[in-house]
């Protein structure tokens, strides 16, 4: 029997990954989204292969490792993906997290000369950095090459957003909640400042203290400083007092940033729920596959969860 066409709702990292996986499997796919590119929450991400604000489960491990393999395969200047050394530091010793210890790539204890002033311990690992300012355009180009059109318009409801025969894949981040009637989905607000890069090549994650976890992530063209987690906050406007505190704390961890100029700012809302919603159901007379609620791990789980969503599509 011919495959049913699929409409993916959402043009962030998760939505575009779902569209590409389905297209690679031979489905006729299109994407419908309210916004794309720099307007999505994905664009505000730093973004590292890391899994904050998401369930700790075996399926998350599987999605993350599947995504890790794909990111390493696709790494290069054209995608914005590259391996980068990352150090995680703290003011005191923290008990190892067994789940994360088994989850992260090989890491080692930081030497004393690798620690910023005032920090007593830390670890160092090499993990993929995904520069979303390059990665999102690359995903959109891949969609175009695969024959996946992207239509930007409001999606007030699932009814009428696509032909009745289409299977819907709902991957719109926080926008998925109202469309699915899901009250369990909530925003966790994050704010970032973009600084001129004075030559940094290593990511620093400050585990504890004010605004923790604080991320200082050098990309190709800038340094992303961010990380505050404001649960339930919807305000899309950057707060200048928070920005000043972020920049001060980043300069403490990376003194080379002391005189770096702020060249941009952004706010993103992580779509958090008790569990990632990866399930199929009949909703409003339509076959819908849900793929949302990735918290702060959308990039790190994107390819793995997209494959799982495609598997569900193929069972309908």
Beta strands, then each sheet from edge to edge (+ up, - down):
strand 1: 6-9
strand 2: 29-33
strand 3: 81-90
strand 4: 107-109
strand 5: 121-130
strand 6: 149-152
strand 7: 167-170
strand 8: 186-195
strand 9: 203-206
strand 10: 214-218
strand 11: 223-226
strand 12: 230-231
strand 13: 262-272
strand 14: 277-283
strand 15: 286-292
sheet 1: 6+ 2+ 1+ 7+ 15+ 14-
sheet 2: 4+ 5- 3+ 9+ 10- 11+ 8- 12+
sheet 3: 4+ 5- 3+ 9+ 10- 11+ 8- 13+
end
